[in-house]
Amino acid sequence: MSGRSPTPAPETPAEAAYKLDRAVLRAIHTCQPVLFEGKQHHLHGMSTQVLGGGVSSVIYLMGDATPREPSEITFLEHAE
């Protein structure tokens, strides 16, 4: 018998977007700081809309009314 396990299927773009949206919502609800342009910020809110066959999301940083793409932020590592 071979001890090999099957290789997991690569993550689809929809799955990656779903995971990112979950991480954004977690950061909002737990007041987890994020990095944007090298500076620490907190997220104020998130807006989503259906576009074609997918969902588009934008986020807002505390004190900034400019809509940002979730991919523009970096999540800080923290111990749970």
All heavy atoms as a GROMACS GRO file, in nm:
protein
  604
    1MET      N    1   0.083  -0.118   0.000
    1MET     CA    2   0.000   0.000   0.000
    1MET      C    3   0.087   0.124   0.000
    1MET      O    4   0.189   0.129   0.065
    1MET     CB    5  -0.086   0.004   0.125
    1MET     CG    6  -0.218  -0.057   0.111
    1MET     SD    7  -0.307  -0.012   0.262
    1MET     CE    8  -0.467  -0.024   0.198
    2SER      N    9   0.039   0.219  -0.067
    2SER     CA   10   0.111   0.346  -0.074
    2SER      C   11   0.062   0.438   0.037
    2SER      O   12  -0.057   0.445   0.066
    2SER     CB   13   0.087   0.411  -0.210
    2SER     OG   14   0.142   0.539  -0.212
    3GLY      N   15   0.153   0.511   0.099
    3GLY     CA   16   0.117   0.604   0.206
    3GLY      C   17   0.083   0.742   0.155
    3GLY      O   18   0.068   0.835   0.232
    4ARG      N   19   0.071   0.753   0.025
    4ARG     CA   20   0.042   0.885  -0.032
    4ARG      C   21  -0.105   0.920  -0.018
    4ARG      O   22  -0.193   0.838  -0.037
    4ARG     CB   23   0.077   0.887  -0.180
    4ARG     CG   24   0.223   0.871  -0.207
    4ARG     CD   25   0.248   0.878  -0.354
    4ARG     NE   26   0.386   0.841  -0.382
    4ARG     CZ   27   0.432   0.815  -0.501
    4ARG    NH1   28   0.350   0.821  -0.606
    4ARG    NH2   29   0.556   0.783  -0.519
    5SER      N   30  -0.128   1.044   0.015
    5SER     CA   31  -0.267   1.092   0.017
    5SER      C   32  -0.290   1.174  -0.109
    5SER      O   33  -0.197   1.232  -0.163
    5SER     CB   34  -0.293   1.176   0.142
    5SER     OG   35  -0.207   1.288   0.143
    6PRO      N   36  -0.412   1.177  -0.156
    6PRO     CA   37  -0.438   1.253  -0.278
    6PRO      C   38  -0.408   1.401  -0.257
    6PRO      O   39  -0.429   1.456  -0.149
    6PRO     CB   40  -0.587   1.230  -0.306
    6PRO     CG   41  -0.643   1.175  -0.180
    6PRO     CD   42  -0.531   1.116  -0.101
    7THR      N   43  -0.358   1.463  -0.361
    7THR     CA   44  -0.328   1.606  -0.355
    7THR      C   45  -0.458   1.684  -0.352
    7THR      O   46  -0.548   1.658  -0.434
    7THR     CB   47  -0.246   1.648  -0.479
    7THR    OG1   48  -0.131   1.566  -0.487
    7THR    CG2   49  -0.206   1.792  -0.472
    8PRO      N   50  -0.472   1.778  -0.257
    8PRO     CA   51  -0.596   1.855  -0.254
    8PRO      C   52  -0.610   1.941  -0.380
    8PRO      O   53  -0.511   1.985  -0.438
    8PRO     CB   54  -0.582   1.944  -0.130
    8PRO     CG   55  -0.438   1.940  -0.095
    8PRO     CD   56  -0.379   1.817  -0.154
    9ALA      N   57  -0.733   1.959  -0.420
    9ALA     CA   58  -0.760   2.041  -0.539
    9ALA      C   59  -0.718   2.185  -0.512
    9ALA      O   60  -0.732   2.234  -0.399
    9ALA     CB   61  -0.909   2.035  -0.572
   10PRO      N   62  -0.663   2.252  -0.612
   10PRO     CA   63  -0.625   2.392  -0.590
   10PRO      C   64  -0.747   2.479  -0.560
   10PRO      O   65  -0.859   2.450  -0.604
   10PRO     CB   66  -0.562   2.434  -0.723
   10PRO     CG   67  -0.598   2.330  -0.822
   10PRO     CD   68  -0.638   2.206  -0.747
   11GLU      N   69  -0.723   2.582  -0.482
   11GLU     CA   70  -0.831   2.671  -0.440
   11GLU      C   71  -0.880   2.753  -0.560
   11GLU      O   72  -0.801   2.809  -0.635
   11GLU     CB   73  -0.777   2.765  -0.332
   11GLU     CG   74  -0.880   2.848  -0.264
   11GLU     CD   75  -0.819   2.923  -0.148
   11GLU    OE1   76  -0.735   3.011  -0.170
   11GLU    OE2   77  -0.857   2.892  -0.034
   12THR      N   78  -1.010   2.758  -0.576
   12THR     CA   79  -1.067   2.836  -0.686
   12THR      C   80  -1.070   2.984  -0.647
   12THR      O   81  -1.065   3.018  -0.528
   12THR     CB   82  -1.211   2.791  -0.718
   12THR    OG1   83  -1.295   2.823  -0.607
   12THR    CG2   84  -1.218   2.642  -0.749
   13PRO      N   85  -1.079   3.074  -0.744
   13PRO     CA   86  -1.089   3.217  -0.710
   13PRO      C   87  -1.209   3.248  -0.620
   13PRO      O   88  -1.200   3.332  -0.532
   13PRO     CB   89  -1.103   3.286  -0.846
   13PRO     CG   90  -1.037   3.192  -0.942
   13PRO     CD   91  -1.066   3.054  -0.888
   14ALA      N   92  -1.320   3.179  -0.640
   14ALA     CA   93  -1.438   3.202  -0.557
   14ALA      C   94  -1.412   3.160  -0.412
   14ALA      O   95  -1.453   3.229  -0.318
   14ALA     CB   96  -1.559   3.126  -0.613
   15GLU      N   97  -1.342   3.048  -0.393
   15GLU     CA   98  -1.308   3.004  -0.257
   15GLU      C   99  -1.213   3.101  -0.189
   15GLU      O  100  -1.227   3.132  -0.071
   15GLU     CB  101  -1.247   2.864  -0.261
   15GLU     CG  102  -1.345   2.755  -0.299
   15GLU     CD  103  -1.278   2.622  -0.327
   15GLU    OE1  104  -1.160   2.619  -0.370
   15GLU    OE2  105  -1.345   2.519  -0.306
   16ALA      N  106  -1.115   3.151  -0.264
   16ALA     CA  107  -1.019   3.247  -0.209
   16ALA      C  108  -1.090   3.376  -0.168
   16ALA      O  109  -1.064   3.432  -0.062
   16ALA     CB  110  -0.909   3.276  -0.310
   17ALA      N  111  -1.183   3.423  -0.252
   17ALA     CA  112  -1.258   3.545  -0.221
   17ALA      C  113  -1.346   3.524  -0.098
   17ALA      O  114  -1.357   3.614  -0.013
   17ALA     CB  115  -1.344   3.585  -0.341
   18TYR      N  116  -1.407   3.406  -0.085
   18TYR     CA  117  -1.490   3.376   0.030
   18TYR      C  118  -1.407   3.379   0.158
   18TYR      O  119  -1.447   3.438   0.259
   18TYR     CB  120  -1.556   3.239   0.012
   18TYR     CG  121  -1.630   3.189   0.133
   18TYR    CD1  122  -1.753   3.245   0.169
   18TYR    CD2  123  -1.578   3.087   0.212
   18TYR    CE1  124  -1.820   3.200   0.281
   18TYR    CE2  125  -1.645   3.041   0.323
   18TYR     CZ  126  -1.767   3.099   0.357
   18TYR     OH  127  -1.832   3.054   0.469
   19LYS      N  128  -1.288   3.318   0.156
   19LYS     CA  129  -1.201   3.316   0.274
   19LYS      C  130  -1.157   3.458   0.311
   19LYS      O  131  -1.152   3.493   0.429
   19LYS     CB  132  -1.079   3.229   0.248
   19LYS     CG  133  -1.109   3.082   0.254
   19LYS     CD  134  -0.982   3.001   0.234
   19LYS     CE  135  -1.009   2.854   0.244
   19LYS     NZ  136  -0.885   2.775   0.221
   20LEU      N  137  -1.126   3.540   0.210
   20LEU     CA  138  -1.085   3.677   0.238
   20LEU      C  139  -1.200   3.756   0.300
   20LEU      O  140  -1.181   3.829   0.397
   20LEU     CB  141  -1.036   3.745   0.110
   20LEU     CG  142  -0.989   3.889   0.124
   20LEU    CD1  143  -0.875   3.902   0.225
   20LEU    CD2  144  -0.947   3.943  -0.012
   21ASP      N  145  -1.322   3.741   0.246
   21ASP     CA  146  -1.438   3.811   0.303
   21ASP      C  147  -1.464   3.768   0.447
   21ASP      O  148  -1.496   3.849   0.532
   21ASP     CB  149  -1.563   3.788   0.218
   21ASP     CG  150  -1.561   3.868   0.088
   21ASP    OD1  151  -1.473   3.955   0.072
   21ASP    OD2  152  -1.648   3.843   0.002
   22ARG      N  153  -1.448   3.639   0.477
   22ARG     CA  154  -1.464   3.591   0.615
   22ARG      C  155  -1.360   3.653   0.706
   22ARG      O  156  -1.390   3.692   0.819
   22ARG     CB  157  -1.453   3.439   0.621
   22ARG     CG  158  -1.579   3.369   0.580
   22ARG     CD  159  -1.570   3.222   0.600
   22ARG     NE  160  -1.512   3.189   0.731
   22ARG     CZ  161  -1.496   3.067   0.776
   22ARG    NH1  162  -1.532   2.965   0.702
   22ARG    NH2  163  -1.443   3.044   0.894
   23ALA      N  164  -1.237   3.663   0.660
   23ALA     CA  165  -1.130   3.723   0.740
   23ALA      C  166  -1.157   3.872   0.764
   23ALA      O  167  -1.134   3.923   0.875
   23ALA     CB  168  -0.995   3.705   0.671
   24VAL      N  169  -1.210   3.942   0.663
   24VAL     CA  170  -1.244   4.083   0.680
   24VAL      C  171  -1.355   4.098   0.784
   24VAL      O  172  -1.346   4.182   0.874
   24VAL     CB  173  -1.287   4.147   0.544
   24VAL    CG1  174  -1.350   4.283   0.565
   24VAL    CG2  175  -1.167   4.157   0.451
   25LEU      N  176  -1.459   4.018   0.773
   25LEU     CA  177  -1.569   4.026   0.870
   25LEU      C  178  -1.521   3.994   1.011
   25LEU      O  179  -1.560   4.060   1.108
   25LEU     CB  180  -1.682   3.931   0.830
   25LEU     CG  181  -1.764   3.976   0.710
   25LEU    CD1  182  -1.860   3.866   0.667
   25LEU    CD2  183  -1.839   4.104   0.741
   26ARG      N  184  -1.433   3.896   1.025
   26ARG     CA  185  -1.377   3.862   1.157
   26ARG      C  186  -1.298   3.981   1.212
   26ARG      O  187  -1.310   4.016   1.329
   26ARG     CB  188  -1.287   3.740   1.147
   26ARG     CG  189  -1.236   3.693   1.282
   26ARG     CD  190  -1.146   3.570   1.274
   26ARG     NE  191  -1.198   3.463   1.191
   26ARG     CZ  192  -1.143   3.425   1.074
   26ARG    NH1  193  -1.036   3.485   1.029
   26ARG    NH2  194  -1.196   3.328   1.004
   27ALA      N  195  -1.219   4.047   1.126
   27ALA     CA  196  -1.142   4.163   1.169
   27ALA      C  197  -1.232   4.277   1.213
   27ALA      O  198  -1.203   4.347   1.310
   27ALA     CB  199  -1.048   4.209   1.058
   28ILE      N  200  -1.344   4.296   1.145
   28ILE     CA  201  -1.439   4.401   1.183
   28ILE      C  202  -1.501   4.369   1.319
   28ILE      O  203  -1.504   4.454   1.408
   28ILE     CB  204  -1.549   4.417   1.075
   28ILE    CG1  205  -1.490   4.476   0.947
   28ILE    CG2  206  -1.663   4.506   1.127
   28ILE    CD1  207  -1.585   4.472   0.828
   29HIS      N  208  -1.548   4.248   1.336
   29HIS     CA  209  -1.620   4.211   1.458
   29HIS      C  210  -1.531   4.196   1.581
   29HIS      O  211  -1.580   4.207   1.693
   29HIS     CB  212  -1.702   4.084   1.435
   29HIS     CG  213  -1.821   4.107   1.349
   29HIS    ND1  214  -1.937   4.163   1.394
   29HIS    CD2  215  -1.841   4.085   1.217
   29HIS    CE1  216  -2.024   4.174   1.296
   29HIS    NE2  217  -1.968   4.127   1.187
   30THR      N  218  -1.404   4.171   1.561
   30THR     CA  219  -1.314   4.155   1.674
   30THR      C  220  -1.220   4.274   1.692
   30THR      O  221  -1.132   4.270   1.778
   30THR     CB  222  -1.228   4.027   1.659
   30THR    OG1  223  -1.147   4.039   1.541
   30THR    CG2  224  -1.315   3.903   1.652
   31CYS      N  225  -1.239   4.378   1.612
   31CYS     CA  226  -1.154   4.498   1.615
   31CYS      C  227  -1.007   4.462   1.595
   31CYS      O  228  -0.918   4.522   1.655
   31CYS     CB  229  -1.173   4.576   1.744
   31CYS     SG  230  -1.337   4.645   1.760
   32GLN      N  231  -0.982   4.364   1.512
   32GLN     CA  232  -0.845   4.322   1.481
   32GLN      C  233  -0.781   4.427   1.390
   32GLN      O  234  -0.836   4.462   1.287
   32GLN     CB  235  -0.846   4.187   1.410
   32GLN     CG  236  -0.711   4.140   1.363
   32GLN     CD  237  -0.720   4.015   1.278
   32GLN    OE1  238  -0.825   3.953   1.268
   32GLN    NE2  239  -0.610   3.978   1.215
   33PRO      N  240  -0.664   4.478   1.426
   33PRO     CA  241  -0.598   4.576   1.339
   33PRO      C  242  -0.547   4.510   1.211
   33PRO      O  243  -0.516   4.390   1.209
   33PRO     CB  244  -0.483   4.628   1.424
   33PRO     CG  245  -0.459   4.525   1.527
   33PRO     CD  246  -0.588   4.452   1.547
   34VAL      N  247  -0.542   4.588   1.104
   34VAL     CA  248  -0.489   4.543   0.976
   34VAL      C  249  -0.385   4.645   0.929
   34VAL      O  250  -0.378   4.757   0.981
   34VAL     CB  251  -0.601   4.529   0.870
   34VAL    CG1  252  -0.701   4.423   0.910
   34VAL    CG2  253  -0.670   4.662   0.844
   35LEU      N  254  -0.305   4.606   0.833
   35LEU     CA  255  -0.209   4.699   0.775
   35LEU      C  256  -0.258   4.745   0.639
   35LEU      O  257  -0.305   4.666   0.558
   35LEU     CB  258  -0.072   4.631   0.757
   35LEU     CG  259   0.007   4.601   0.882
   35LEU    CD1  260   0.137   4.530   0.846
   35LEU    CD2  261   0.038   4.728   0.959
   36PHE      N  262  -0.248   4.876   0.616
   36PHE     CA  263  -0.278   4.935   0.486
   36PHE      C  264  -0.168   5.037   0.459
   36PHE      O  265  -0.147   5.128   0.540
   36PHE     CB  266  -0.416   5.002   0.486
   36PHE     CG  267  -0.445   5.074   0.358
   36PHE    CD1  268  -0.472   5.004   0.242
   36PHE    CD2  269  -0.443   5.212   0.354
   36PHE    CE1  270  -0.496   5.071   0.123
   36PHE    CE2  271  -0.468   5.280   0.236
   36PHE     CZ  272  -0.496   5.210   0.121
   37GLU      N  273  -0.098   5.019   0.349
   37GLU     CA  274   0.013   5.106   0.312
   37GLU      C  275   0.115   5.119   0.425
   37GLU      O  276   0.165   5.227   0.454
   37GLU     CB  277  -0.036   5.242   0.266
   37GLU     CG  278  -0.117   5.236   0.138
   37GLU     CD  279  -0.164   5.371   0.088
   37GLU    OE1  280  -0.160   5.470   0.163
   37GLU    OE2  281  -0.205   5.377  -0.029
   38GLY      N  282   0.140   5.007   0.494
   38GLY     CA  283   0.242   5.003   0.598
   38GLY      C  284   0.200   5.061   0.732
   38GLY      O  285   0.280   5.063   0.825
   39LYS      N  286   0.076   5.107   0.743
   39LYS     CA  287   0.029   5.164   0.870
   39LYS      C  288  -0.085   5.079   0.925
   39LYS      O  289  -0.165   5.024   0.850
   39LYS     CB  290  -0.019   5.308   0.851
   39LYS     CG  291   0.092   5.402   0.811
   39LYS     CD  292   0.039   5.542   0.796
   39LYS     CE  293   0.152   5.635   0.753
   39LYS     NZ  294   0.101   5.769   0.726
   40GLN      N  295  -0.094   5.075   1.057
   40GLN     CA  296  -0.198   4.998   1.124
   40GLN      C  297  -0.329   5.075   1.125
   40GLN      O  298  -0.333   5.193   1.157
   40GLN     CB  299  -0.153   4.967   1.266
   40GLN     CG  300  -0.242   4.870   1.338
   40GLN     CD  301  -0.181   4.824   1.468
   40GLN    OE1  302  -0.065   4.789   1.472
   40GLN    NE2  303  -0.260   4.826   1.573
   41HIS      N  304  -0.437   5.008   1.090
   41HIS     CA  305  -0.572   5.066   1.088
   41HIS      C  306  -0.671   4.964   1.143
   41HIS      O  307  -0.641   4.846   1.154
   41HIS     CB  308  -0.615   5.099   0.944
   41HIS     CG  309  -0.532   5.201   0.876
   41HIS    ND1  310  -0.557   5.335   0.885
   41HIS    CD2  311  -0.423   5.189   0.797
   41HIS    CE1  312  -0.468   5.401   0.813
   41HIS    NE2  313  -0.386   5.314   0.759
   42HIS      N  314  -0.790   5.011   1.173
   42HIS     CA  315  -0.902   4.923   1.206
   42HIS      C  316  -1.005   4.938   1.094
   42HIS      O  317  -1.017   5.044   1.033
   42HIS     CB  318  -0.963   4.960   1.341
   42HIS     CG  319  -0.879   4.916   1.455
   42HIS    ND1  320  -0.780   4.993   1.508
   42HIS    CD2  321  -0.879   4.800   1.527
   42HIS    CE1  322  -0.722   4.928   1.606
   42HIS    NE2  323  -0.779   4.811   1.620
   43LEU      N  324  -1.078   4.832   1.070
   43LEU     CA  325  -1.180   4.835   0.966
   43LEU      C  326  -1.309   4.892   1.022
   43LEU      O  327  -1.348   4.862   1.134
   43LEU     CB  328  -1.203   4.694   0.912
   43LEU     CG  329  -1.083   4.630   0.846
   43LEU    CD1  330  -1.115   4.486   0.804
   43LEU    CD2  331  -1.037   4.709   0.726
   44HIS      N  332  -1.374   4.974   0.942
   44HIS     CA  333  -1.502   5.034   0.982
   44HIS      C  334  -1.619   4.955   0.929
   44HIS      O  335  -1.718   4.936   0.998
   44HIS     CB  336  -1.508   5.178   0.931
   44HIS     CG  337  -1.634   5.247   0.969
   44HIS    ND1  338  -1.742   5.253   0.885
   44HIS    CD2  339  -1.671   5.310   1.082
   44HIS    CE1  340  -1.840   5.319   0.946
   44HIS    NE2  341  -1.799   5.354   1.065
   45GLY      N  342  -1.609   4.909   0.805
   45GLY     CA  343  -1.721   4.836   0.748
   45GLY      C  344  -1.685   4.771   0.616
   45GLY      O  345  -1.576   4.787   0.563
   46MET      N  346  -1.781   4.695   0.565
   46MET     CA  347  -1.763   4.622   0.440
   46MET      C  348  -1.893   4.630   0.362
   46MET      O  349  -2.002   4.622   0.420
   46MET     CB  350  -1.729   4.476   0.472
   46MET     CG  351  -1.715   4.387   0.354
   46MET     SD  352  -1.668   4.221   0.413
   46MET     CE  353  -1.682   4.130   0.264
   47SER      N  354  -1.881   4.646   0.232
   47SER     CA  355  -1.998   4.652   0.146
   47SER      C  356  -1.980   4.550   0.034
   47SER      O  357  -1.870   4.534  -0.019
   47SER     CB  358  -2.012   4.792   0.086
   47SER     OG  359  -2.115   4.796  -0.009
   48THR      N  360  -2.086   4.479   0.002
   48THR     CA  361  -2.080   4.380  -0.106
   48THR      C  362  -2.190   4.404  -0.206
   48THR      O  363  -2.294   4.462  -0.174
   48THR     CB  364  -2.094   4.236  -0.050
   48THR    OG1  365  -2.218   4.226   0.018
   48THR    CG2  366  -1.982   4.202   0.043
   49GLN      N  367  -2.166   4.361  -0.329
   49GLN     CA  368  -2.269   4.367  -0.432
   49GLN      C  369  -2.247   4.253  -0.531
   49GLN      O  370  -2.135   4.209  -0.550
   49GLN     CB  371  -2.269   4.501  -0.503
   49GLN     CG  372  -2.143   4.532  -0.580
   49GLN     CD  373  -2.150   4.667  -0.647
   49GLN    OE1  374  -2.252   4.734  -0.645
   49GLN    NE2  375  -2.042   4.708  -0.708
   50VAL      N  376  -2.356   4.206  -0.589
   50VAL     CA  377  -2.348   4.100  -0.688
   50VAL      C  378  -2.317   4.164  -0.822
   50VAL      O  379  -2.386   4.256  -0.867
   50VAL     CB  380  -2.480   4.021  -0.695
   50VAL    CG1  381  -2.475   3.917  -0.805
   50VAL    CG2  382  -2.511   3.957  -0.561
   51LEU      N  383  -2.210   4.115  -0.885
   51LEU     CA  384  -2.171   4.162  -1.018
   51LEU      C  385  -2.158   4.041  -1.109
   51LEU      O  386  -2.069   3.958  -1.089
   51LEU     CB  387  -2.037   4.236  -1.013
   51LEU     CG  388  -2.036   4.370  -0.941
   51LEU    CD1  389  -1.894   4.426  -0.937
   51LEU    CD2  390  -2.127   4.469  -1.012
   52GLY      N  391  -2.246   4.031  -1.207
   52GLY     CA  392  -2.241   3.916  -1.296
   52GLY      C  393  -2.265   3.788  -1.218
   52GLY      O  394  -2.363   3.775  -1.148
   53GLY      N  395  -2.170   3.698  -1.225
   53GLY     CA  396  -2.184   3.570  -1.155
   53GLY      C  397  -2.110   3.566  -1.023
   53GLY      O  398  -2.099   3.461  -0.961
   54GLY      N  399  -2.059   3.679  -0.977
   54GLY     CA  400  -1.982   3.678  -0.852
   54GLY      C  401  -2.022   3.791  -0.761
   54GLY      O  402  -2.113   3.868  -0.788
   55VAL      N  403  -1.950   3.801  -0.651
   55VAL     CA  404  -1.976   3.904  -0.552
   55VAL      C  405  -1.852   3.992  -0.541
   55VAL      O  406  -1.740   3.942  -0.534
   55VAL     CB  407  -2.008   3.842  -0.414
   55VAL    CG1  408  -2.024   3.948  -0.308
   55VAL    CG2  409  -2.133   3.757  -0.423
   56SER      N  410  -1.873   4.123  -0.542
   56SER     CA  411  -1.764   4.218  -0.529
   56SER      C  412  -1.774   4.282  -0.390
   56SER      O  413  -1.882   4.318  -0.345
   56SER     CB  414  -1.776   4.326  -0.636
   56SER     OG  415  -1.681   4.427  -0.616
   57SER      N  416  -1.660   4.297  -0.323
   57SER     CA  417  -1.658   4.355  -0.189
   57SER      C  418  -1.565   4.475  -0.185
   57SER      O  419  -1.463   4.478  -0.254
   57SER     CB  420  -1.606   4.253  -0.087
   57SER     OG  421  -1.687   4.139  -0.085
   58VAL      N  422  -1.602   4.573  -0.104
   58VAL     CA  423  -1.514   4.685  -0.074
   58VAL      C  424  -1.515   4.702   0.077
   58VAL      O  425  -1.611   4.667   0.145
   58VAL     CB  426  -1.556   4.818  -0.143
   58VAL    CG1  427  -1.540   4.808  -0.292
   58VAL    CG2  428  -1.695   4.860  -0.106
   59ILE      N  429  -1.405   4.756   0.130
   59ILE     CA  430  -1.394   4.779   0.274
   59ILE      C  431  -1.368   4.926   0.299
   59ILE      O  432  -1.324   4.999   0.210
   59ILE     CB  433  -1.283   4.693   0.337
   59ILE    CG1  434  -1.149   4.722   0.270
   59ILE    CG2  435  -1.317   4.546   0.334
   59ILE    CD1  436  -1.031   4.661   0.339
   60TYR      N  437  -1.395   4.967   0.420
   60TYR     CA  438  -1.371   5.105   0.463
   60TYR      C  439  -1.289   5.101   0.592
   60TYR      O  440  -1.318   5.024   0.682
   60TYR     CB  441  -1.504   5.177   0.487
   60TYR     CG  442  -1.585   5.188   0.361
   60TYR    CD1  443  -1.676   5.089   0.327
   60TYR    CD2  444  -1.569   5.296   0.274
   60TYR    CE1  445  -1.750   5.098   0.209
   60TYR    CE2  446  -1.642   5.305   0.157
   60TYR     CZ  447  -1.732   5.206   0.125
   60TYR     OH  448  -1.805   5.214   0.009
   61LEU      N  449  -1.186   5.185   0.596
   61LEU     CA  450  -1.102   5.197   0.714
   61LEU      C  451  -1.159   5.303   0.807
   61LEU      O  452  -1.225   5.397   0.762
   61LEU     CB  453  -0.959   5.236   0.674
   61LEU     CG  454  -0.890   5.143   0.575
   61LEU    CD1  455  -0.758   5.204   0.528
   61LEU    CD2  456  -0.869   5.007   0.636
   62MET      N  457  -1.135   5.290   0.936
   62MET     CA  458  -1.180   5.390   1.034
   62MET      C  459  -1.128   5.527   0.994
   62MET      O  460  -1.010   5.543   0.965
   62MET     CB  461  -1.123   5.360   1.171
   62MET     CG  462  -1.198   5.276   1.266
   62MET     SD  463  -1.365   5.309   1.296
   62MET     CE  464  -1.398   5.157   1.379
   63GLY      N  465  -1.218   5.625   0.989
   63GLY     CA  466  -1.179   5.762   0.961
   63GLY      C  467  -1.148   5.792   0.815
   63GLY      O  468  -1.097   5.899   0.783
   64ASP      N  469  -1.178   5.699   0.724
   64ASP     CA  470  -1.149   5.718   0.582
   64ASP      C  471  -1.270   5.672   0.500
   64ASP      O  472  -1.308   5.556   0.507
   64ASP     CB  473  -1.025   5.639   0.544
   64ASP     CG  474  -0.978   5.660   0.401
   64ASP    OD1  475  -1.042   5.737   0.327
   64ASP    OD2  476  -0.876   5.600   0.364
   65ALA      N  477  -1.327   5.762   0.424
   65ALA     CA  478  -1.447   5.729   0.346
   65ALA      C  479  -1.415   5.671   0.208
   65ALA      O  480  -1.505   5.644   0.130
   65ALA     CB  481  -1.534   5.853   0.329
   66THR      N  482  -1.287   5.648   0.180
   66THR     CA  483  -1.248   5.595   0.050
   66THR      C  484  -1.269   5.444   0.046
   66THR      O  485  -1.217   5.372   0.133
   66THR     CB  486  -1.098   5.626   0.024
   66THR    OG1  487  -1.076   5.764   0.041
   66THR    CG2  488  -1.058   5.582  -0.116
   67PRO      N  489  -1.344   5.394  -0.053
   67PRO     CA  490  -1.360   5.248  -0.062
   67PRO      C  491  -1.228   5.183  -0.104
   67PRO      O  492  -1.157   5.234  -0.189
   67PRO     CB  493  -1.467   5.230  -0.169
   67PRO     CG  494  -1.474   5.357  -0.243
   67PRO     CD  495  -1.418   5.464  -0.155
   68ARG      N  496  -1.195   5.071  -0.041
   68ARG     CA  497  -1.071   4.998  -0.069
   68ARG      C  498  -1.105   4.853  -0.103
   68ARG      O  499  -1.205   4.799  -0.058
   68ARG     CB  500  -0.980   4.998   0.053
   68ARG     CG  501  -0.956   5.130   0.117
   68ARG     CD  502  -0.854   5.208   0.044
   68ARG     NE  503  -0.832   5.335   0.117
   68ARG     CZ  504  -0.764   5.434   0.068
   68ARG    NH1  505  -0.711   5.424  -0.051
   68ARG    NH2  506  -0.749   5.545   0.136
   69GLU      N  507  -1.019   4.793  -0.181
   69GLU     CA  508  -1.032   4.650  -0.212
   69GLU      C  509  -0.979   4.569  -0.093
   69GLU      O  510  -0.876   4.605  -0.036
   69GLU     CB  511  -0.953   4.615  -0.337
   69GLU     CG  512  -1.007   4.677  -0.464
   69GLU     CD  513  -1.144   4.623  -0.501
   69GLU    OE1  514  -1.165   4.501  -0.487
   69GLU    OE2  515  -1.228   4.702  -0.544
   70PRO      N  516  -1.045   4.460  -0.057
   70PRO     CA  517  -0.993   4.377   0.053
   70PRO      C  518  -0.850   4.328   0.029
   70PRO      O  519  -0.774   4.310   0.123
   70PRO     CB  520  -1.092   4.260   0.058
   70PRO     CG  521  -1.219   4.316   0.003
   70PRO     CD  522  -1.176   4.413  -0.103
   71SER      N  523  -0.813   4.311  -0.096
   71SER     CA  524  -0.678   4.263  -0.126
   71SER      C  525  -0.570   4.367  -0.095
   71SER      O  526  -0.451   4.335  -0.094
   71SER     CB  527  -0.668   4.222  -0.273
   71SER     OG  528  -0.699   4.333  -0.357
   72GLU      N  529  -0.609   4.492  -0.068
   72GLU     CA  530  -0.514   4.599  -0.038
   72GLU      C  531  -0.467   4.597   0.108
   72GLU      O  532  -0.375   4.670   0.143
   72GLU     CB  533  -0.575   4.736  -0.066
   72GLU     CG  534  -0.605   4.762  -0.213
   72GLU     CD  535  -0.664   4.899  -0.234
   72GLU    OE1  536  -0.598   4.998  -0.197
   72GLU    OE2  537  -0.777   4.908  -0.286
   73ILE      N  538  -0.530   4.516   0.192
   73ILE     CA  539  -0.492   4.514   0.334
   73ILE      C  540  -0.418   4.385   0.366
   73ILE      O  541  -0.428   4.286   0.294
   73ILE     CB  542  -0.614   4.528   0.428
   73ILE    CG1  543  -0.710   4.411   0.409
   73ILE    CG2  544  -0.681   4.661   0.409
   73ILE    CD1  545  -0.818   4.405   0.514
   74THR      N  546  -0.342   4.390   0.474
   74THR     CA  547  -0.271   4.273   0.524
   74THR      C  548  -0.318   4.250   0.667
   74THR      O  549  -0.327   4.345   0.745
   74THR     CB  550  -0.119   4.298   0.523
   74THR    OG1  551  -0.079   4.331   0.390
   74THR    CG2  552  -0.044   4.174   0.569
   75PHE      N  553  -0.346   4.127   0.700
   75PHE     CA  554  -0.390   4.093   0.834
   75PHE      C  555  -0.270   4.070   0.923
   75PHE      O  556  -0.175   4.003   0.884
   75PHE     CB  557  -0.480   3.969   0.834
   75PHE     CG  558  -0.608   3.992   0.759
   75PHE    CD1  559  -0.619   3.959   0.626
   75PHE    CD2  560  -0.716   4.049   0.822
   75PHE    CE1  561  -0.736   3.981   0.556
   75PHE    CE2  562  -0.834   4.073   0.754
   75PHE     CZ  563  -0.844   4.038   0.620
   76LEU      N  564  -0.272   4.128   1.042
   76LEU     CA  565  -0.165   4.109   1.140
   76LEU      C  566  -0.185   3.974   1.205
   76LEU      O  567  -0.298   3.933   1.234
   76LEU     CB  568  -0.168   4.219   1.245
   76LEU     CG  569  -0.144   4.360   1.194
   76LEU    CD1  570  -0.170   4.461   1.305
   76LEU    CD2  571  -0.002   4.374   1.144
   77GLU      N  572  -0.076   3.906   1.232
   77GLU     CA  573  -0.083   3.778   1.304
   77GLU      C  574  -0.109   3.807   1.450
   77GLU      O  575  -0.053   3.899   1.507
   77GLU     CB  576   0.049   3.703   1.289
   77GLU     CG  577   0.081   3.663   1.147
   77GLU     CD  578  -0.019   3.565   1.088
   77GLU    OE1  579  -0.064   3.475   1.162
   77GLU    OE2  580  -0.052   3.580   0.970
   78HIS      N  581  -0.196   3.730   1.511
   78HIS     CA  582  -0.224   3.746   1.653
   78HIS      C  583  -0.252   3.610   1.714
   78HIS      O  584  -0.299   3.520   1.650
   78HIS     CB  585  -0.340   3.843   1.676
   78HIS     CG  586  -0.473   3.789   1.632
   78HIS    ND1  587  -0.509   3.778   1.501
   78HIS    CD2  588  -0.577   3.742   1.704
   78HIS    CE1  589  -0.631   3.727   1.492
   78HIS    NE2  590  -0.675   3.704   1.614
   79ALA      N  591  -0.219   3.599   1.841
   79ALA     CA  592  -0.244   3.476   1.914
   79ALA      C  593  -0.389   3.472   1.959
   79ALA      O  594  -0.443   3.573   2.000
   79ALA     CB  595  -0.151   3.466   2.035
   80GLU      N  596  -0.448   3.354   1.952
   80GLU     CA  597  -0.588   3.342   1.997
   80GLU      C  598  -0.596   3.275   2.130
   80GLU      O  599  -0.522   3.201   2.174
   80GLU     CB  600  -0.668   3.262   1.894
   80GLU     CG  601  -0.676   3.338   1.763
   80GLU     CD  602  -0.787   3.287   1.675
   80GLU    OE1  603  -0.879   3.222   1.727
   80GLU    OE2  604  -0.783   3.313   1.557
   0.00000   0.00000   0.00000
